[in-house]
Amino acid sequence: MFDRKVIRFLVGSTIISSLFSVGIVILTILHHLRIQELILDTRRSLQNSNLE
C-alpha cells in the first residue's frame, strides 16, 4: 500500500513537472515568434516611411 502511494506520487509529480516544462517551452517559442513578428513589422514600417 505504501509503495503504491509513493509510486503514484512520483509518477504524478513527474507528469506535472514535464507538462509544466513543456508548457514553458511552448510559451517561450510563441513569445519569441511574436517578438520576431513585431521586429519585422517595425522594419517594414521604417522602410515604408523611408521610401515615401
mmCIF file of the N, C-alpha and C atoms, coordinates in Angstrom:
data_MODEL
# 
_entry.id   MODEL 
# 
loop_
_atom_site.group_PDB 
_atom_site.id 
_atom_site.type_symbol 
_atom_site.label_atom_id 
_atom_site.label_alt_id 
_atom_site.label_comp_id 
_atom_site.label_asym_id 
_atom_site.label_entity_id 
_atom_site.label_seq_id 
_atom_site.pdbx_PDB_ins_code 
_atom_site.Cartn_x 
_atom_site.Cartn_y 
_atom_site.Cartn_z 
_atom_site.occupancy 
_atom_site.B_iso_or_equiv 
_atom_site.pdbx_formal_charge 
_atom_site.auth_seq_id 
_atom_site.auth_comp_id 
_atom_site.auth_asym_id 
_atom_site.auth_atom_id 
_atom_site.pdbx_PDB_model_num 
ATOM 1   N N  . MET A 1 1  ? 0.833  -1.202 0.000   1.00 0.00 ? 1  MET A N  1 
ATOM 2   C CA . MET A 1 1  ? 0.000  0.000  0.000   1.00 0.00 ? 1  MET A CA 1 
ATOM 3   C C  . MET A 1 1  ? 0.874  1.261  0.000   1.00 0.00 ? 1  MET A C  1 
ATOM 4   N N  . PHE A 1 2  ? 1.863  1.264  0.903   1.00 0.00 ? 2  PHE A N  1 
ATOM 5   C CA . PHE A 1 2  ? 2.758  2.428  0.991   1.00 0.00 ? 2  PHE A CA 1 
ATOM 6   C C  . PHE A 1 2  ? 3.538  2.592  -0.310  1.00 0.00 ? 2  PHE A C  1 
ATOM 7   N N  . ASP A 1 3  ? 4.013  1.495  -0.879  1.00 0.00 ? 3  ASP A N  1 
ATOM 8   C CA . ASP A 1 3  ? 4.790  1.555  -2.117  1.00 0.00 ? 3  ASP A CA 1 
ATOM 9   C C  . ASP A 1 3  ? 3.942  2.117  -3.255  1.00 0.00 ? 3  ASP A C  1 
ATOM 10  N N  . ARG A 1 4  ? 2.700  1.679  -3.336  1.00 0.00 ? 4  ARG A N  1 
ATOM 11  C CA . ARG A 1 4  ? 1.817  2.167  -4.409  1.00 0.00 ? 4  ARG A CA 1 
ATOM 12  C C  . ARG A 1 4  ? 1.609  3.677  -4.297  1.00 0.00 ? 4  ARG A C  1 
ATOM 13  N N  . LYS A 1 5  ? 1.391  4.156  -3.096  1.00 0.00 ? 5  LYS A N  1 
ATOM 14  C CA . LYS A 1 5  ? 1.188  5.599  -2.908  1.00 0.00 ? 5  LYS A CA 1 
ATOM 15  C C  . LYS A 1 5  ? 2.433  6.371  -3.328  1.00 0.00 ? 5  LYS A C  1 
ATOM 16  N N  . VAL A 1 6  ? 3.595  5.871  -2.949  1.00 0.00 ? 6  VAL A N  1 
ATOM 17  C CA . VAL A 1 6  ? 4.842  6.548  -3.298  1.00 0.00 ? 6  VAL A CA 1 
ATOM 18  C C  . VAL A 1 6  ? 5.028  6.558  -4.802  1.00 0.00 ? 6  VAL A C  1 
ATOM 19  N N  . ILE A 1 7  ? 4.780  5.421  -5.436  1.00 0.00 ? 7  ILE A N  1 
ATOM 20  C CA . ILE A 1 7  ? 4.932  5.331  -6.901  1.00 0.00 ? 7  ILE A CA 1 
ATOM 21  C C  . ILE A 1 7  ? 3.952  6.268  -7.584  1.00 0.00 ? 7  ILE A C  1 
ATOM 22  N N  . ARG A 1 8  ? 2.708  6.282  -7.112  1.00 0.00 ? 8  ARG A N  1 
ATOM 23  C CA . ARG A 1 8  ? 1.704  7.166  -7.709  1.00 0.00 ? 8  ARG A CA 1 
ATOM 24  C C  . ARG A 1 8  ? 2.105  8.624  -7.547  1.00 0.00 ? 8  ARG A C  1 
ATOM 25  N N  . PHE A 1 9  ? 2.637  8.968  -6.374  1.00 0.00 ? 9  PHE A N  1 
ATOM 26  C CA . PHE A 1 9  ? 3.084  10.341 -6.129  1.00 0.00 ? 9  PHE A CA 1 
ATOM 27  C C  . PHE A 1 9  ? 4.245  10.704 -7.057  1.00 0.00 ? 9  PHE A C  1 
ATOM 28  N N  . LEU A 1 10 ? 5.206  9.791  -7.191  1.00 0.00 ? 10 LEU A N  1 
ATOM 29  C CA . LEU A 1 10 ? 6.354  10.052 -8.063  1.00 0.00 ? 10 LEU A CA 1 
ATOM 30  C C  . LEU A 1 10 ? 5.911  10.210 -9.510  1.00 0.00 ? 10 LEU A C  1 
ATOM 31  N N  . VAL A 1 11 ? 5.047  9.325  -9.981  1.00 0.00 ? 11 VAL A N  1 
ATOM 32  C CA . VAL A 1 11 ? 4.560  9.407  -11.365 1.00 0.00 ? 11 VAL A CA 1 
ATOM 33  C C  . VAL A 1 11 ? 3.781  10.695 -11.574 1.00 0.00 ? 11 VAL A C  1 
ATOM 34  N N  . GLY A 1 12 ? 2.915  11.030 -10.635 1.00 0.00 ? 12 GLY A N  1 
ATOM 35  C CA . GLY A 1 12 ? 2.116  12.249 -10.749 1.00 0.00 ? 12 GLY A CA 1 
ATOM 36  C C  . GLY A 1 12 ? 2.979  13.492 -10.783 1.00 0.00 ? 12 GLY A C  1 
ATOM 37  N N  . SER A 1 13 ? 3.951  13.561 -9.891  1.00 0.00 ? 13 SER A N  1 
ATOM 38  C CA . SER A 1 13 ? 4.808  14.760 -9.857  1.00 0.00 ? 13 SER A CA 1 
ATOM 39  C C  . SER A 1 13 ? 5.677  14.830 -11.111 1.00 0.00 ? 13 SER A C  1 
ATOM 40  N N  . THR A 1 14 ? 6.111  13.681 -11.616 1.00 0.00 ? 14 THR A N  1 
ATOM 41  C CA . THR A 1 14 ? 6.910  13.672 -12.846 1.00 0.00 ? 14 THR A CA 1 
ATOM 42  C C  . THR A 1 14 ? 6.084  14.169 -14.019 1.00 0.00 ? 14 THR A C  1 
ATOM 43  N N  . ILE A 1 15 ? 4.841  13.692 -14.135 1.00 0.00 ? 15 ILE A N  1 
ATOM 44  C CA . ILE A 1 15 ? 3.966  14.117 -15.231 1.00 0.00 ? 15 ILE A CA 1 
ATOM 45  C C  . ILE A 1 15 ? 3.689  15.617 -15.124 1.00 0.00 ? 15 ILE A C  1 
ATOM 46  N N  . ILE A 1 16 ? 3.395  16.081 -13.910 1.00 0.00 ? 16 ILE A N  1 
ATOM 47  C CA . ILE A 1 16 ? 3.093  17.501 -13.725 1.00 0.00 ? 16 ILE A CA 1 
ATOM 48  C C  . ILE A 1 16 ? 4.288  18.365 -14.086 1.00 0.00 ? 16 ILE A C  1 
ATOM 49  N N  . SER A 1 17 ? 5.472  17.956 -13.639 1.00 0.00 ? 17 SER A N  1 
ATOM 50  C CA . SER A 1 17 ? 6.665  18.767 -13.927 1.00 0.00 ? 17 SER A CA 1 
ATOM 51  C C  . SER A 1 17 ? 6.986  18.746 -15.415 1.00 0.00 ? 17 SER A C  1 
ATOM 52  N N  . SER A 1 18 ? 6.798  17.591 -16.070 1.00 0.00 ? 18 SER A N  1 
ATOM 53  C CA . SER A 1 18 ? 7.084  17.530 -17.513 1.00 0.00 ? 18 SER A CA 1 
ATOM 54  C C  . SER A 1 18 ? 6.078  18.372 -18.291 1.00 0.00 ? 18 SER A C  1 
ATOM 55  N N  . LEU A 1 19 ? 4.810  18.333 -17.913 1.00 0.00 ? 19 LEU A N  1 
ATOM 56  C CA . LEU A 1 19 ? 3.806  19.177 -18.564 1.00 0.00 ? 19 LEU A CA 1 
ATOM 57  C C  . LEU A 1 19 ? 4.139  20.647 -18.355 1.00 0.00 ? 19 LEU A C  1 
ATOM 58  N N  . PHE A 1 20 ? 4.587  20.975 -17.140 1.00 0.00 ? 20 PHE A N  1 
ATOM 59  C CA . PHE A 1 20 ? 4.929  22.357 -16.812 1.00 0.00 ? 20 PHE A CA 1 
ATOM 60  C C  . PHE A 1 20 ? 6.077  22.847 -17.694 1.00 0.00 ? 20 PHE A C  1 
ATOM 61  N N  . SER A 1 21 ? 7.120  22.005 -17.820 1.00 0.00 ? 21 SER A N  1 
ATOM 62  C CA . SER A 1 21 ? 8.275  22.422 -18.631 1.00 0.00 ? 21 SER A CA 1 
ATOM 63  C C  . SER A 1 21 ? 7.900  22.506 -20.107 1.00 0.00 ? 21 SER A C  1 
ATOM 64  N N  . VAL A 1 22 ? 7.079  21.591 -20.585 1.00 0.00 ? 22 VAL A N  1 
ATOM 65  C CA . VAL A 1 22 ? 6.639  21.639 -21.982 1.00 0.00 ? 22 VAL A CA 1 
ATOM 66  C C  . VAL A 1 22 ? 5.835  22.918 -22.227 1.00 0.00 ? 22 VAL A C  1 
ATOM 67  N N  . GLY A 1 23 ? 4.969  23.264 -21.287 1.00 0.00 ? 23 GLY A N  1 
ATOM 68  C CA . GLY A 1 23 ? 4.190  24.494 -21.414 1.00 0.00 ? 23 GLY A CA 1 
ATOM 69  C C  . GLY A 1 23 ? 5.078  25.721 -21.464 1.00 0.00 ? 23 GLY A C  1 
ATOM 70  N N  . ILE A 1 24 ? 6.113  25.746 -20.634 1.00 0.00 ? 24 ILE A N  1 
ATOM 71  C CA . ILE A 1 24 ? 7.037  26.881 -20.630 1.00 0.00 ? 24 ILE A CA 1 
ATOM 72  C C  . ILE A 1 24 ? 7.746  26.980 -21.970 1.00 0.00 ? 24 ILE A C  1 
ATOM 73  N N  . VAL A 1 25 ? 8.180  25.835 -22.510 1.00 0.00 ? 25 VAL A N  1 
ATOM 74  C CA . VAL A 1 25 ? 8.870  25.833 -23.808 1.00 0.00 ? 25 VAL A CA 1 
ATOM 75  C C  . VAL A 1 25 ? 7.950  26.377 -24.891 1.00 0.00 ? 25 VAL A C  1 
ATOM 76  N N  . ILE A 1 26 ? 6.691  25.927 -24.905 1.00 0.00 ? 26 ILE A N  1 
ATOM 77  C CA . ILE A 1 26 ? 5.726  26.381 -25.923 1.00 0.00 ? 26 ILE A CA 1 
ATOM 78  C C  . ILE A 1 26 ? 5.497  27.883 -25.794 1.00 0.00 ? 26 ILE A C  1 
ATOM 79  N N  . LEU A 1 27 ? 5.319  28.356 -24.550 1.00 0.00 ? 27 LEU A N  1 
ATOM 80  C CA . LEU A 1 27 ? 5.108  29.795 -24.342 1.00 0.00 ? 27 LEU A CA 1 
ATOM 81  C C  . LEU A 1 27 ? 6.320  30.597 -24.795 1.00 0.00 ? 27 LEU A C  1 
ATOM 82  N N  . THR A 1 28 ? 7.514  30.065 -24.513 1.00 0.00 ? 28 THR A N  1 
ATOM 83  C CA . THR A 1 28 ? 8.740  30.765 -24.920 1.00 0.00 ? 28 THR A CA 1 
ATOM 84  C C  . THR A 1 28 ? 8.820  30.861 -26.436 1.00 0.00 ? 28 THR A C  1 
ATOM 85  N N  . ILE A 1 29 ? 8.494  29.749 -27.126 1.00 0.00 ? 29 ILE A N  1 
ATOM 86  C CA . ILE A 1 29 ? 8.547  29.748 -28.594 1.00 0.00 ? 29 ILE A CA 1 
ATOM 87  C C  . ILE A 1 29 ? 7.534  30.740 -29.157 1.00 0.00 ? 29 ILE A C  1 
ATOM 88  N N  . LEU A 1 30 ? 6.308  30.715 -28.626 1.00 0.00 ? 30 LEU A N  1 
ATOM 89  C CA . LEU A 1 30 ? 5.273  31.644 -29.103 1.00 0.00 ? 30 LEU A CA 1 
ATOM 90  C C  . LEU A 1 30 ? 5.697  33.087 -28.859 1.00 0.00 ? 30 LEU A C  1 
ATOM 91  N N  . HIS A 1 31 ? 6.257  33.349 -27.686 1.00 0.00 ? 31 HIS A N  1 
ATOM 92  C CA . HIS A 1 31 ? 6.699  34.700 -27.347 1.00 0.00 ? 31 HIS A CA 1 
ATOM 93  C C  . HIS A 1 31 ? 7.810  35.136 -28.297 1.00 0.00 ? 31 HIS A C  1 
ATOM 94  N N  . HIS A 1 32 ? 8.731  34.238 -28.587 1.00 0.00 ? 32 HIS A N  1 
ATOM 95  C CA . HIS A 1 32 ? 9.836  34.555 -29.491 1.00 0.00 ? 32 HIS A CA 1 
ATOM 96  C C  . HIS A 1 32 ? 9.316  34.877 -30.886 1.00 0.00 ? 32 HIS A C  1 
ATOM 97  N N  . LEU A 1 33 ? 8.359  34.056 -31.360 1.00 0.00 ? 33 LEU A N  1 
ATOM 98  C CA . LEU A 1 33 ? 7.790  34.294 -32.687 1.00 0.00 ? 33 LEU A CA 1 
ATOM 99  C C  . LEU A 1 33 ? 7.071  35.637 -32.719 1.00 0.00 ? 33 LEU A C  1 
ATOM 100 N N  . ARG A 1 34 ? 6.362  35.960 -31.651 1.00 0.00 ? 34 ARG A N  1 
ATOM 101 C CA . ARG A 1 34 ? 5.631  37.225 -31.596 1.00 0.00 ? 34 ARG A CA 1 
ATOM 102 C C  . ARG A 1 34 ? 6.606  38.393 -31.649 1.00 0.00 ? 34 ARG A C  1 
ATOM 103 N N  . ILE A 1 35 ? 7.718  38.289 -30.912 1.00 0.00 ? 35 ILE A N  1 
ATOM 104 C CA . ILE A 1 35 ? 8.723  39.360 -30.920 1.00 0.00 ? 35 ILE A CA 1 
ATOM 105 C C  . ILE A 1 35 ? 9.306  39.502 -32.319 1.00 0.00 ? 35 ILE A C  1 
ATOM 106 N N  . GLN A 1 36 ? 9.590  38.371 -32.999 1.00 0.00 ? 36 GLN A N  1 
ATOM 107 C CA . GLN A 1 36 ? 10.121 38.434 -34.362 1.00 0.00 ? 36 GLN A CA 1 
ATOM 108 C C  . GLN A 1 36 ? 9.143  39.131 -35.287 1.00 0.00 ? 36 GLN A C  1 
ATOM 109 N N  . GLU A 1 37 ? 7.844  38.828 -35.138 1.00 0.00 ? 37 GLU A N  1 
ATOM 110 C CA . GLU A 1 37 ? 6.832  39.480 -35.979 1.00 0.00 ? 37 GLU A CA 1 
ATOM 111 C C  . GLU A 1 37 ? 6.815  40.979 -35.725 1.00 0.00 ? 37 GLU A C  1 
ATOM 112 N N  . LEU A 1 38 ? 6.913  41.375 -34.460 1.00 0.00 ? 38 LEU A N  1 
ATOM 113 C CA . LEU A 1 38 ? 6.932  42.805 -34.133 1.00 0.00 ? 38 LEU A CA 1 
ATOM 114 C C  . LEU A 1 38 ? 8.146  43.484 -34.755 1.00 0.00 ? 38 LEU A C  1 
ATOM 115 N N  . ILE A 1 39 ? 9.306  42.818 -34.680 1.00 0.00 ? 39 ILE A N  1 
ATOM 116 C CA . ILE A 1 39 ? 10.525 43.395 -35.266 1.00 0.00 ? 39 ILE A CA 1 
ATOM 117 C C  . ILE A 1 39 ? 10.350 43.541 -36.778 1.00 0.00 ? 39 ILE A C  1 
ATOM 118 N N  . LEU A 1 40 ? 9.798  42.511 -37.414 1.00 0.00 ? 40 LEU A N  1 
ATOM 119 C CA . LEU A 1 40 ? 9.593  42.570 -38.867 1.00 0.00 ? 40 LEU A CA 1 
ATOM 120 C C  . LEU A 1 40 ? 8.620  43.695 -39.218 1.00 0.00 ? 40 LEU A C  1 
ATOM 121 N N  . ASP A 1 41 ? 7.559  43.845 -38.445 1.00 0.00 ? 41 ASP A N  1 
ATOM 122 C CA . ASP A 1 41 ? 6.579  44.906 -38.703 1.00 0.00 ? 41 ASP A CA 1 
ATOM 123 C C  . ASP A 1 41 ? 7.217  46.285 -38.572 1.00 0.00 ? 41 ASP A C  1 
ATOM 124 N N  . THR A 1 42 ? 8.015  46.482 -37.539 1.00 0.00 ? 42 THR A N  1 
ATOM 125 C CA . THR A 1 42 ? 8.648  47.791 -37.359 1.00 0.00 ? 42 THR A CA 1 
ATOM 126 C C  . THR A 1 42 ? 9.641  48.048 -38.485 1.00 0.00 ? 42 THR A C  1 
ATOM 127 N N  . ARG A 1 43 ? 10.354 47.014 -38.920 1.00 0.00 ? 43 ARG A N  1 
ATOM 128 C CA . ARG A 1 43 ? 11.286 47.199 -40.033 1.00 0.00 ? 43 ARG A CA 1 
ATOM 129 C C  . ARG A 1 43 ? 10.531 47.597 -41.299 1.00 0.00 ? 43 ARG A C  1 
ATOM 130 N N  . ARG A 1 44 ? 9.397  46.921 -41.548 1.00 0.00 ? 44 ARG A N  1 
ATOM 131 C CA . ARG A 1 44 ? 8.602  47.241 -42.738 1.00 0.00 ? 44 ARG A CA 1 
ATOM 132 C C  . ARG A 1 44 ? 8.110  48.680 -42.677 1.00 0.00 ? 44 ARG A C  1 
ATOM 133 N N  . SER A 1 45 ? 7.589  49.082 -41.543 1.00 0.00 ? 45 SER A N  1 
ATOM 134 C CA . SER A 1 45 ? 7.060  50.450 -41.425 1.00 0.00 ? 45 SER A CA 1 
ATOM 135 C C  . SER A 1 45 ? 8.193  51.475 -41.566 1.00 0.00 ? 45 SER A C  1 
ATOM 136 N N  . LEU A 1 46 ? 9.375  51.138 -41.034 1.00 0.00 ? 46 LEU A N  1 
ATOM 137 C CA . LEU A 1 46 ? 10.520 52.055 -41.197 1.00 0.00 ? 46 LEU A CA 1 
ATOM 138 C C  . LEU A 1 46 ? 10.909 52.155 -42.668 1.00 0.00 ? 46 LEU A C  1 
ATOM 139 N N  . GLN A 1 47 ? 10.929 51.032 -43.357 1.00 0.00 ? 47 GLN A N  1 
ATOM 140 C CA . GLN A 1 47 ? 11.279 51.053 -44.770 1.00 0.00 ? 47 GLN A CA 1 
ATOM 141 C C  . GLN A 1 47 ? 10.235 51.824 -45.563 1.00 0.00 ? 47 GLN A C  1 
ATOM 142 N N  . ASN A 1 48 ? 8.980  51.637 -45.260 1.00 0.00 ? 48 ASN A N  1 
ATOM 143 C CA . ASN A 1 48 ? 7.915  52.344 -45.955 1.00 0.00 ? 48 ASN A CA 1 
ATOM 144 C C  . ASN A 1 48 ? 8.026  53.858 -45.746 1.00 0.00 ? 48 ASN A C  1 
ATOM 145 N N  . SER A 1 49 ? 8.319  54.256 -44.514 1.00 0.00 ? 49 SER A N  1 
ATOM 146 C CA . SER A 1 49 ? 8.430  55.684 -44.243 1.00 0.00 ? 49 SER A CA 1 
ATOM 147 C C  . SER A 1 49 ? 9.665  56.259 -44.916 1.00 0.00 ? 49 SER A C  1 
ATOM 148 N N  . ASN A 1 50 ? 10.709 55.465 -45.077 1.00 0.00 ? 50 ASN A N  1 
ATOM 149 C CA . ASN A 1 50 ? 11.911 55.940 -45.766 1.00 0.00 ? 50 ASN A CA 1 
ATOM 150 C C  . ASN A 1 50 ? 11.654 56.101 -47.276 1.00 0.00 ? 50 ASN A C  1 
ATOM 151 N N  . LEU A 1 51 ? 10.830 55.193 -47.817 1.00 0.00 ? 51 LEU A N  1 
ATOM 152 C CA . LEU A 1 51 ? 10.564 55.244 -49.250 1.00 0.00 ? 51 LEU A CA 1 
ATOM 153 C C  . LEU A 1 51 ? 9.728  56.470 -49.612 1.00 0.00 ? 51 LEU A C  1 
ATOM 154 N N  . GLU A 1 52 ? 8.811  56.839 -48.723 1.00 0.00 ? 52 GLU A N  1 
ATOM 155 C CA . GLU A 1 52 ? 7.888  57.943 -49.058 1.00 0.00 ? 52 GLU A CA 1 
ATOM 156 C C  . GLU A 1 52 ? 8.511  59.303 -49.057 1.00 0.00 ? 52 GLU A C  1 
# 
